[in-house]
């Protein structure tokens, strides 16, 4: 394993639960309005939507990793564009929620990146950040380490 570059992926399980909840709510809403209007149920479109969102999140898990480098973290912003934030430029760091998914919004002079708080190997991520920085680094404190 290359120690200079560590790659972390979001947890598919967390995203799948989120998707299931979202699609369940959408399905319940469609069922309710179909019942109110007296029209046939639209189960097939809801099932197709659920499947497509699940496939979308599987692709997102693979294509949007968080990369820990010796000089900082390479991650995506709110719109999915990547940038690298150096360790010493991380300020401020705030907890954030995007559609109910928890993130750390890490600010810098170059913009803000969003580190998911549902990485599949969160413990290893925190340990890697500690190894690259120090116990009192703002990111380590924000991660609860």
C-alpha positions as CSV (number, residue, x, y, z in Angstrom):
1,X,0.0,0.0,0.0
2,X,1.3,3.5,-0.9
3,X,1.6,5.4,2.4
4,X,1.8,8.8,0.7
5,X,-1.7,8.6,-0.8
6,X,-4.6,7.1,1.2
7,X,-8.0,6.8,-0.5
8,X,-11.3,6.6,1.4
9,X,-14.8,5.9,0.1
10,X,-18.2,6.8,1.4
11,X,-20.1,4.0,3.0
12,X,-22.5,2.5,0.5
13,X,-24.6,1.2,3.4
14,X,-25.3,4.7,4.7
15,X,-26.2,5.9,1.3
16,X,-28.4,2.9,0.6
17,X,-30.3,3.5,3.9
18,X,-30.7,7.2,3.0
19,X,-31.9,6.2,-0.5
20,X,-34.3,3.7,0.9
21,X,-35.8,6.3,3.3
22,X,-36.0,8.9,0.6
23,X,-37.6,6.6,-2.0
24,X,-40.0,5.2,0.7
25,X,-41.1,8.7,1.4
26,X,-41.6,9.5,-2.3
27,X,-43.4,6.2,-2.8
28,X,-45.7,7.0,0.2
29,X,-46.4,10.4,-1.3
30,X,-47.2,9.0,-4.7
31,X,-49.4,6.3,-3.1
32,X,-51.3,9.0,-1.1
33,X,-51.9,11.3,-4.1
34,X,-52.9,8.4,-6.3
35,X,-55.4,7.3,-3.6
36,X,-56.7,10.8,-3.2
37,X,-57.2,11.2,-7.0
38,X,-58.6,7.7,-7.4
39,X,-56.0,6.8,-10.0
40,X,-54.1,3.5,-10.3
41,X,-51.1,3.2,-8.2
42,X,-47.8,4.2,-9.7
43,X,-45.6,1.5,-8.1
44,X,-43.4,0.8,-11.2
45,X,-42.2,4.4,-11.5
46,X,-41.4,4.5,-7.8
47,X,-39.5,1.2,-8.0
48,X,-37.6,2.4,-11.1
49,X,-36.7,5.7,-9.3
50,X,-35.5,3.7,-6.3
51,X,-33.3,1.5,-8.4
52,X,-31.8,4.4,-10.4
53,X,-31.0,6.4,-7.2
54,X,-29.3,3.3,-5.8
55,X,-27.2,2.9,-8.9
56,X,-26.4,6.6,-8.8
57,X,-25.1,6.3,-5.3
58,X,-23.1,3.2,-6.1
59,X,-21.4,5.2,-8.9
60,X,-20.9,8.2,-6.5
61,X,-19.2,5.9,-3.9
62,X,-16.7,4.8,-6.5
63,X,-16.1,8.0,-8.4
64,X,-15.9,10.5,-5.4
65,X,-13.3,9.3,-2.9
66,X,-11.7,11.4,-0.2
67,X,-7.9,11.3,-0.8
68,X,-5.4,12.0,2.1
69,X,-2.1,13.3,0.7
70,X,1.1,14.3,2.5
71,X,0.3,18.0,1.8
72,X,-3.5,17.9,2.6
73,X,-6.8,16.5,1.6
74,X,-8.2,16.2,-1.9
75,X,-12.0,16.2,-1.8
76,X,-15.0,17.6,-3.6
77,X,-17.0,20.8,-3.0
78,X,-20.8,21.1,-2.9
79,X,-21.0,20.8,-6.7
80,X,-18.7,17.8,-6.9
81,X,-15.6,19.6,-8.2
82,X,-12.3,18.5,-6.6
83,X,-9.6,20.6,-5.0
84,X,-6.8,20.0,-2.6
85,X,-6.7,21.9,0.7
86,X,-3.3,22.0,2.5
87,X,-3.2,21.0,6.1
88,X,-2.2,24.5,7.3
89,X,-5.0,26.2,5.2
90,X,-7.9,24.4,6.8
91,X,-10.0,27.0,8.5
92,X,-12.9,27.2,9.5
93,X,-14.2,23.7,9.9
94,X,-17.9,23.3,10.5
95,X,-20.3,20.4,10.7
96,X,-22.8,20.5,7.9
97,X,-25.7,18.4,6.6
98,X,-26.5,18.1,2.9
99,X,-29.9,16.5,2.4
100,X,-29.6,14.8,5.8
101,X,-26.1,13.4,5.1
102,X,-23.5,14.6,7.6
103,X,-20.2,16.3,6.4
104,X,-17.4,18.4,7.7
105,X,-17.3,21.6,5.6
106,X,-13.6,22.5,5.5
107,X,-12.9,26.0,4.5
108,X,-9.8,27.5,3.0
109,X,-8.7,30.4,0.8
110,X,-9.5,28.3,-2.3
111,X,-13.1,27.4,-1.3
112,X,-14.8,24.8,0.8
113,X,-14.6,21.0,0.5
114,X,-17.1,18.6,2.1
115,X,-15.7,15.5,3.9
116,X,-18.3,12.9,4.5
117,X,-18.7,11.7,8.1
118,X,-19.9,8.4,6.8
119,X,-16.7,7.0,5.2
120,X,-16.6,3.2,5.1
121,X,-13.3,3.2,7.2
122,X,-13.8,6.3,9.3
123,X,-11.4,5.0,12.1
124,X,-8.5,4.6,9.6
125,X,-9.3,8.0,8.1
126,X,-9.1,9.7,11.5
127,X,-5.8,7.8,12.3
128,X,-4.4,8.8,8.9
129,X,-5.3,12.5,9.5
130,X,-3.6,12.3,12.9
131,X,-0.5,10.8,11.4
132,X,-0.3,13.6,8.8
133,X,-1.1,16.5,11.3
134,X,-1.1,16.6,15.0
135,X,-3.6,15.9,17.9
136,X,-4.5,19.6,18.1
137,X,-5.1,20.1,14.4
138,X,-8.5,21.7,13.8
139,X,-9.6,18.7,11.5
140,X,-8.6,16.2,14.1
141,X,-10.6,18.1,16.7
142,X,-13.6,18.3,14.4
143,X,-13.4,14.6,13.7
144,X,-13.6,14.0,17.5
145,X,-10.2,12.4,17.5
